[in-house]
Amino acid sequence: MSFTEDVKNELARKHRESPKERAAELLALLRMSGSVITGAGGKWGMEFSTSNSAVARRVLISLKKDFGLAPAVMVRQGRRLRKKNVYTLTVLPFEGGSHFLEKMDIWSMGKIHDCEKLTTTEEKQAYLAGAFLGGGTVSRPQSDYHLEMVTRSSVFAEEICKVMRVLSLHPKMTDRKNDYIVYIKDGDEVSAFLQITGASQCYLEFENVRVMKDMRNRVNRQVNCETANLQKSVDAALRQLRQVHLVMKYMDLSALPPKVREAAEKRLENPHKSLGELAELLGISKSGLAHRFQKISALAREFEAREKEERK
């Protein structure tokens, strides 16, 4: 089962005490995956489709409990490769259809009011939960962080963004063919979305995986950094060793100034030690030892230039 299905199953089981919260959730669900049916004589009905049985059950219970409606349920096998069942709930146009839309306090005569009608934080959270239940997907935390909701309506997409911003989220919106996508790609934002919509268990799972993932990334960065630093130390030690050997080829180390000779001898004795470790052995600072090796390096460059001249 995908992480998206886990989140939807949990949200579909979440108890919402307030009828207005349930209506806000149902509104977003119907706007995302439903349609209004018009009939003769100004009658109204609705149809809703989903491939998630828990979501279908959620809509069915909400319509029965809050609005006294008994939609017909049809199950058919999907046409795509995985052939998941598609659940369609239908309320045929009836005399009280317009009353049903008005009773929700967000719809009126088949038209959708702005999201400012959502007066409480809880209603806005329920609204986002409904939008996700109707058309949302979220990547598993082990992969890249990505949560999106897809709708055919640019107006609805803007309203989702508006509600998310009120709840301190920072969504982005794009279009893909005939669809409009509201999405977030930041781990903190995805985590916050799961929390505020009520997917508590999935939120905890997401956070646990994210903590482990971030810890592994930090460890890897630290190891990579230490490996790079170690490589730099090894390269510096080998370079200094080559320079000492080149100097020895043309002159005796005893001819060097005492402090420079001491540095050269210590490097010969400790070819694998870092500059810091070598400085500690000599009881001097790294910068002091580096200064001595600069003198050895200058001599080595002179002898190297001499060799090039001799080869001409």
C-alpha positions, -999 to +999 in steps of 0.1 A: +000+000+000+013+034-009+019+062+016-009+082-002-033+054+006-021+052+042-028+090+046-062+088+029-073+058+050-064+076+082-081+108+072-112+088+061-114+074+096-109+106+115-138+117+136-150+153+131-174+164+158-187+196+142-213+193+113-197+224+097-163+207+097-178+176+081-195+199+055-162+217+048-145+184+042-173+171+020-174+203+000-137+200-009-142+163-016-171+170-040-153+199-056-122+177-062-138+145-074-176+152-077-200+169-100-234+184-098-262+168-118-290+190-131-325+177-138-358+189-151-377+214-131-347+229-114-338+197-096-303+190-085-283+159-077-246+149-075-221+122-085-188+113-068-161+089-079-130+075-061-107+045-062-104+044-024-130+024-006-125+042+027-130+076+010-162+063-007-174+051+027-166+085+042-187+103+016-216+078+019-217+082+057-215+120+055-243+122+030-265+099+051-257+113+085-256+150+078-280+154+049-303+123+050-294+113+015-290+077+003-268+077-028-267+047-051-233+030-051-218+014-081-185-005-082-166-011-114-131-023-123-108+004-134-094+004-170-058+012-160-030-014-156-036-020-119-074-022-125-083-009-091-120-007-083-137+026-089-166+035-065-193+059-078-219+074-055-249+090-073-277+111-059-301+116-087-317+151-091-345+155-066-368+182-053-347+189-022-314+191-042-310+228-039-318+226-002-291+201+002-266+226-014-278+255+008-277+234+040-240+229+036-236+267+042-209+269+015-228+260-016-259+279-027-281+269-057-254+248-072-228+276-071-197+276-049-190+303-024-155+316-016-134+299+010-138+329+034-170+311+044-148+287+064-148+306+096-127+285+120-093+269+118-108+235+122-131+240+092-101+251+071-082+220+083-112+198+074-114+215+040-078+207+032-083+171+044-112+168+020-092+182-009-065+157-003-090+128+000-105+138-033-073+144-053-042+143-033-010+123-034+021+123-012+055+107-017+069+083+009+093+101+032+121+078+021+121+095-013+119+132-022+094+153-002+064+160-024+027+165-018+002+176-044-035+180-050-049+180-086-081+196-098-097+207-131-106+241-116-081+269-114-105+288-091-106+258-067-068+255-069-065+291-059-089+286-030-069+256-017-038+278-018-056+306+000-066+282+028-031+267+030-016+301+034-040+310+062-027+279+080+009+291+075+017+267+046+034+280+015+020+261-016+029+266-052+006+261-081+012+250-117-009+236-146-005+203-164-025+199-196-061+205-183-053+201-146-042+225-120-017+213-093-013+227-059+019+213-044+045+216-016+080+201-018+095+211+016+098+184+043+086+207+071+056+218+050+046+182+041+049+173+077+028+202+088+001+194+063-002+159+076-004+172+111-030+199+106-053+177+084-054+151+112-033+123+097-015+119+131-001+084+126+012+091+091+026+123+105+046+104+131+058+079+106+068+107+082+087+124+110+105+092+122+117+084+087+126+120+081+147+122+113+166+090+103+170+103+068+183+136+079+207+119+104+221+096+077+226+126+054+244+145+082+266+115+089+273+111+052+282+147+049+305+145+079+322+114+066+326+129+032+341+161+048+364+140+070+374+119+040+382+150+019+402+165+048+421+133+052+428+132+015+441+167+017+464+158+046+477+127+028+484+147-004+502+174+016+523+149+034+533+131+001+541+165-015+563+175+014+580+141+014+588+144-024+602+179-018+625+167+010+638+139-012+644+163-040+663+186-017+684+157-004+693+148-040+712+181-043+724+188-007+728+173+027+701+181+052+727+192+077+733+223+054+698+235+061+689+259+089+684+239+121+647+244+123+641+236+086+663+205+089+643+194+120+611+197+100+625+177+071+638+149+093+605+146+112+587+143+078+611+115+068+605+098+101+567+102+099+556+101+062+519+095+070+513+120+098+493+152+091+508+186+094+490+191+128+503+158+141+538+166+130+536+201+146+525+184+178+556+162+178+578+192+173+560+212+199+553+241+176+522+255+159+508+243+125+515+277+110+551+276+123+557+242+108+540+253+075+564+282+073+594+258+076+580+236+048+575+267+026+613+271+027+618+235+018+593+239-010+611+270-023+644+250-024+627+221-041+613+244-068+648+257-075+662+222-078+633+212-100+639+241-123+676+231-124+667+196-135+645+209-163+674+231-175+698+201-175+674+180-195+673+206-223 
